[in-house]
Each structure stands twice: as structure tokens, then as C-alpha cells.
């Protein structure tokens, strides 16, 4: 820059990513964003898009711009920049664009969207090698695998930045699949590129950029929320300040050092406030305010939480409680590092893997400052088991397991357990809050495009459980590792012609049911994917127990397996089927095996949860007919299988009365007409046993295409006999289905 002045300029993402490549200055830290960081960015973007999209539909106006923050750069020449500050967001945005491209179908209707994304991701090609907009050599192989939609395994010895990149990439792919449907896809891409703005601060040159970086990161470190809370509280306690300060410092050291997590003190403060002081009734703004600025929330609500102006003792008591519970929190955070079966805290780890952060608020709400460590662990075990069971019930019923939804559900229970006197009392309170436990649905539970993480979790837990019961090492942490080195394995290869007794659609539906699945290491999964069944089971012989059991003679080589069969009631299901069985038999029997294992692993009595006693069964008046059998009146009781009604976008149309339960949607692919039935909860049923939440997934299954835009593929027949695409029907509230 000739002027020698630092300047700023606003860039839309289309301009930011569409014209130049970026390199990272040597003094920048590695890519290190956490799952929470990426989740927050995705949530901010998707929520802002939904608001803008609704405004566009209702007002037909251009969406307002969304500011994503500043970044600092130096310009090397006309098409290359060095990022001085901001690479965490740039890298995450680049990954989001890559996953959006992967979800964009080939074909003329989406050609423009693909072109826009490709331009934002790639600067050009060197032969067959793409030049990515973020030009960082160590990331090349991982990004190429994403671009080409092929498997990738992080090489041994890769640096932490590449490992983190792949973890966050997997997270982004899963969250976009769950939260963005195909009808919104193109509009989201356009909004992201055209309405999201970052402000670039251009340094005079690279040396000047380094000085800016130093001033932003090395000088005048800002006080954290925890620092501000400490200052506010201790300055008003006005007694024993030195003692309180020393206790505070020791508590923070314990909380932080356990996992080396510098965010731990703030996370503890937020969990403490939610556990003991926040208003968690529906519509309360407390959770959001605490998440954003816990120090401001304490100041604003000081009187409500018992901090009386001029009363030093209230501040003293508050600080003492905070310090005592902080030490217990250190124990809990330690349990998130690995599954601790020895003290019963394995579920704390499982919930951490599933990003259910509200479990800490639930546990702390039940813990009293003077509880012994044994009591704290007992309460933590029961509360964490309750949260894990909520996740599992939602997973098997194909309901939302998004962290936001689960955290909200957990926080609703927090006020009920505050100040709980004992572990037994806690188990009784939480047992009464359990949903109906119906594991029979696992017989037809299947892997879909949007529930792979949940199916993988169920398979990991059940596989590891059986292996532990057989005396083998506990491998559950490896099965659940974020690196995704363990894949879902289909027992039967994707060759419908090998099963002439099944039509192609039935074959695809059955092949994806949980009875036909297992866990296999990524490298082995690639090797055996196309093998016939008889060859696969020989390969499985040396792998995970629930696949190896399919090989002949496995039980004789592992005598402890018989004890597991008997203790779990799985003598007829935990077995092999020979070398040429019926595909239907294998999948149906193994689905029952998984159901049996799930009933055992997640039995409330094993988890310390006490189900309420069933109410007396009302009996209808005795019939005048002396030979008539007395009949029970229908009653909804906990523990009985009751129909569940997941919230889906189509479910909203049912609730509005525009679609009736039982309505048949239809679509045509290559001259073949396909139909799907809508139930009262908005689920789409392709058979009596196979349901889908998303129109995309139901369409993908019947067409056997890699992706399907369900809101365009499926059609609704209107009252006048004409048909319109489902997306058009949803958008036009004047239309009614026949």
C-alpha cells in the first residue's frame, strides 16, 4: 500500500473467497477451534439465514447483511493475501463451503450453485490437483478427499491442526445434514455468499501485520467473565478477602488443570448459575444471558439470587458455595476424559462425546456443598445415566438428538433436583421424568443420511458392552473417537442381485436396518465392503465381537460368550447363521439381539433410576353377559409402548390440518411411480416398518440416488385432483391436500 495507512473494508463472502487465495503467517496459531466454537458459528449462520429467509418470503425484500466479524490481512499481490488474524473462521467457512458443495446434486437445476461454490473453494487446477483458496500444503490431502467425496483417514503422526481440521469437518457435515434440508440448500448458499459480511483490516505490509498481531494478542489481555465475577463478589464480601481469594484461586486451578481447558472456569460458572439460580421456565431469557455474559447476569440479578446490597454475609456465603462446588466440578470434568466404569461415571464421558453440556448443570443442581465425594459420585452417576438414556431413547425413535434440543430438555429438569438430599431421592425424581421406554422400535431402526452418528453411538455402546462382559478390553473410547476411525459396516454388500427373493427397494430398506450393521475399523471397512456374505464373516472372525460372532466356531473360541448369552437372554440371537442364510432372517434376528442388549444396558434399574409405580388399572363395568371377559380401559402408562410423535417439518402440515394422517405422497423416477405414507407425526413410511423424518432420505431410498431433493421429488395431490411438489405445497398456505 503506497499510503502507508491501515485501512478497513467490508467484504461479502463471495468476494472474499472468489478472487484470491490465502496463506497463513508463521506466527498464527494452529487451527484449533473446538466443537463448541464450530457449533456456535454454524448455529449463528443457520439461525440468521432462517430469519432472513422468512423475511424474504413474507416481505419479499432483500435480506439484511449479517456481520461475521473482522479479520486482519496483508496483501502480497493482486490475488494472494496473508492472514494475520482470523484463520479460525476462514478455515471453518472453507470447510462449510466444501460440505455444501458435496450436498449439491449434479445436474442442470443446481449448476449455478455448484459453480458458485466451486469458485469459492478452488482457485484453479495444477493438472489434476486443485489449488484451494486456503493454500496450506499440510491440509491438501484432507481437502482433496472432501472435494472428491471419498474416504479419508488422518495419517499417523499428523500434526494437531490436521487432526482438528478433520474432526471439525466431520462435525460440520453431520450438522448440515441434520439442520439444512434440500429445499433450503440453494437459498442458504446464496445467502451465505451474498449476505454474510466480514470486515478486512489491511496491514501496511507483512511486518506491520506482525506488529498488529502482537498488539492484539500480547498486550492488555482482557478480563474474563470469571475475573469480573470474582472482582464483583470479593469486593462486596468485605471479610476474609485473602482467604476467599486463595480458595478461589485453588478452585480455579483444580477446574482448569484437570483437562488443561482454559474455558473450564467459565463453563463451571455458567453450569453453577444454571444449576442453582437461573429461572429455567419456558420463555425465560436466563439461559441465553448466562451463556453470553455470566458476569453481567450476576450483577443484574444480584437481589434475586440472594446477594443483598450492603449485606456482606450473603456475598461470603455465595463465594463459599461457588468454591466448594467448583472442587466437585473438577471431579466431573475429569470424568469427561475417558469412560470411568470403576466409579460409575462412564455416562459423564458418553454425554460429553454427544455434546450434552447441560449434564453438568443437572449434576451440580443435585449436589450440595457439604456432600462427600462418594455422594457426589453417586448423584453424578444417576444424573448422567438419565441424560444418556434421554439421548438413546431419542436416537432409537429417530428424534432430534441435536445438542440444543437435548440441553433444553435437560435444563427443564434441573429445578426439580435442586438441593436433592440423597442419590436415592435423585433417582426417584429423575425416574419419574423418563419418557416411555420402547425398544421394540429397534427391530426396524435403520441408518439414514442424517442419523449415522446416532447409529454409530448405539453400535459402539452395545459392542463395547458385550466385549467387556466377555472379559475383553474396553474399546468404547476408540469406537466413539471423533476421528471416526470406526465405521458403520453393512453385513450385506450393496448388490441386490445376490438376493433375488427381495425386490430392490425392500433390499435397500432391509440392508440399512440395524440388524444388518456392525462396527468395523475404517481400513477394514474399505477392504471388505464388496465381499459376499460368506467371505465377510470369515474376515469378521478377528474383529469386533458383534461381527465376529457371525463366523462359525466363535463361541467355542470364546467360552465367556455363553455366559453373556444367558445373562442377557440372547441365546437365540447372539449367534452365527452359517454361510448362506436368508438375508431377512439374519437382519430380523440380529435386530432382536440389539433390542435385547439395549433393554439390558439401558434398564432404568441398572442406571439408578426408579420408575414410578403404575397406577391401578381401571376396569370397565362388568358386562351383563356372564361369559364375557372383563376388559381393561385404555390408559397411557409409563413403561408401556405408546406411539411417539416426532416433530418434523411435515408434522407441522398435519397439525395445521392441511395434510391428513394416511395421505400418500408420490414421485416418479425413471418411469416408476413411488408412494410414501404420512403418519400423524409427520413421519414418511415406505413400508409398514421403515419410516423417514426427511423427504430427502425417503426420496434417496426409492430412487437409489446419492442425493434427492425430497421437497421437489415428492408430490401432494390437492382437493381438485391436481398435484404439486411438496415444497410448493408447504410454501402456499392456501393449498389443501385431498
BELSULFEN-V415591 format. One record per backbone hydrogen bond with DSSP energy under -0.5 kcal/mol. CO is the residue of the C=O (numbers start at 0). NH is the residue of the N-H. If there is no record, write none. Layout:
<<CO,NH> <CO,NH>>
This chain:
<<0,3> <6,201> <8,199> <10,197> <11,14> <11,15> <12,16> <13,17> <14,18> <20,80> <21,134> <22,82> <24,27> <29,31> <33,37> <34,38> <35,39> <36,40> <37,41> <38,42> <39,43> <40,44> <41,45> <42,46> <43,47> <44,48> <45,49> <46,50> <47,51> <48,52> <49,53> <50,54> <51,55> <52,56> <53,57> <54,58> <54,59> <55,59> <64,66> <65,196> <68,198> <70,200> <71,83> <71,84> <72,202> <73,75> <73,81> <76,79> <78,20> <79,75> <79,76> <80,22> <80,82> <81,73> <81,83> <82,24> <84,71> <85,89> <86,90> <87,91> <88,92> <89,93> <90,94> <91,95> <92,96> <93,97> <94,98> <95,99> <96,100> <97,101> <98,102> <100,103> <102,104> <106,109> <107,110> <109,113> <110,114> <111,115> <112,116> <113,117> <114,118> <115,119> <116,120> <117,121> <120,132> <123,130> <124,126> <125,127> <125,128> <127,129> <128,125> <129,131> <130,122> <130,123> <132,21> <132,134> <133,135> <135,138> <136,139> <138,142> <139,143> <140,144> <141,145> <142,146> <143,147> <144,149> <145,148> <154,157> <158,162> <159,163> <160,164> <161,165> <162,166> <163,167> <164,168> <165,169> <166,170> <167,171> <168,172> <169,173> <170,174> <171,175> <172,176> <173,177> <174,178> <175,179> <180,183> <180,184> <181,185> <183,187> <184,188> <185,189> <186,190> <187,191> <188,192> <189,193> <190,194> <190,195> <191,195> <192,13> <194,65> <195,12> <196,67> <197,10> <197,199> <198,70> <198,200> <199,8> <199,201> <200,72> <200,202> <201,6> <204,208> <205,209> <206,210> <207,211> <208,212> <209,213> <210,214> <211,215> <212,216> <213,217> <213,218> <223,227> <224,228> <225,229> <226,230> <227,231> <228,232> <229,233> <230,234> <231,235> <232,235> <232,236> <233,237> <239,243> <240,244> <241,245> <242,246> <243,247> <244,248> <245,249> <246,250> <247,251> <248,252> <249,253> <250,254> <251,255> <252,256> <253,257> <255,258> <255,259> <255,260> <259,261> <260,263> <262,266> <263,267> <264,268> <265,269> <266,270> <267,271> <268,272> <269,273> <270,274> <271,275> <272,276> <272,277> <277,279> <280,283> <284,288> <285,289> <286,290> <287,291> <288,292> <289,293> <292,296> <293,297> <294,298> <295,299> <296,300> <298,301> <300,304> <301,306> <302,305> <305,307> <307,310> <309,311> <310,313> <310,314> <311,315> <312,316> <313,317> <314,318> <315,319> <316,320> <317,321> <318,322> <319,323> <320,324> <321,325> <322,326> <323,327> <324,328> <325,329> <326,330> <327,331> <328,332> <329,333> <330,334> <331,335> <332,335> <333,336> <337,339> <338,340> <339,344> <339,345> <340,343> <344,347> <344,348> <345,348> <345,349> <346,350> <347,351> <348,352> <349,353> <350,355> <351,354> <354,356> <355,358> <356,359> <357,361> <358,362> <359,363> <360,364> <361,365> <362,365> <362,366> <364,418> <367,370> <371,375> <372,376> <373,377> <374,378> <375,379> <376,380> <377,381> <378,382> <379,383> <380,384> <381,385> <382,386> <383,387> <384,388> <385,389> <386,390> <387,391> <388,392> <389,393> <390,394> <391,395> <392,396> <393,398> <394,397> <401,405> <402,406> <403,407> <404,408> <405,409> <406,410> <407,411> <408,412> <409,412> <409,413> <410,414> <412,415> <412,416> <413,416> <413,417> <414,417> <416,419> <421,425> <422,426> <423,427> <424,428> <425,429> <426,430> <426,609> <427,431> <429,432> <430,433> <435,437> <436,438> <437,440> <438,441> <439,442> <440,443> <440,444> <444,513> <447,450> <450,454> <451,455> <452,456> <453,457> <454,458> <455,459> <456,460> <457,461> <458,462> <459,463> <460,464> <461,465> <462,466> <463,467> <464,468> <465,469> <466,471> <467,470> <472,474> <474,477> <474,478> <475,479> <477,480> <480,483> <484,521> <486,488> <486,519> <488,490> <488,517> <490,492> <492,494> <494,497> <495,498> <498,501> <502,506> <503,507> <504,508> <505,509> <506,510> <507,511> <509,512> <511,446> <512,515> <513,516> <515,490> <517,488> <519,486> <520,524> <521,525> <522,526> <523,527> <524,528> <527,530> <531,534> <531,535> <532,536> <533,537> <534,538> <535,539> <536,540> <537,540> <538,541> <539,542> <543,546> <543,547> <544,548> <546,549> <547,550> <549,576> <550,553> <552,556> <553,557> <557,560> <558,561> <558,562> <559,563> <560,564> <561,565> <562,566> <563,567> <564,568> <564,569> <565,568> <569,572> <569,573> <572,574> <577,576> <581,585> <582,586> <583,587> <584,588> <585,589> <586,590> <587,591> <588,592> <589,593> <590,594> <591,595> <592,596> <593,597> <594,598> <595,599> <596,600> <597,601> <599,602> <602,605> <602,606> <603,606> <603,608> <604,607> <608,610> <615,617> <617,632> <623,625> <624,627> <630,619> <634,636> <636,639> <639,641> <643,645> <645,647> <647,651> <648,652> <649,652> <649,653> <650,654> <651,655> <652,657> <652,658> <653,656> <657,736> <659,662> <662,664> <662,677> <664,675> <665,714> <666,673> <668,671> <670,672> <671,668> <673,666> <675,664> <676,684> <677,661> <678,681> <682,678> <682,684> <683,685> <683,691> <684,676> <688,690> <689,685> <689,686> <691,683> <693,697> <694,698> <695,699> <696,700> <697,701> <698,702> <699,703> <699,704> <707,709> <708,711> <708,712> <709,713> <710,726> <713,725> <714,665> <715,717> <715,723> <716,737> <717,720> <721,717> <723,715> <724,728> <725,729> <726,730> <727,731> <730,732> <731,734> <735,718>>
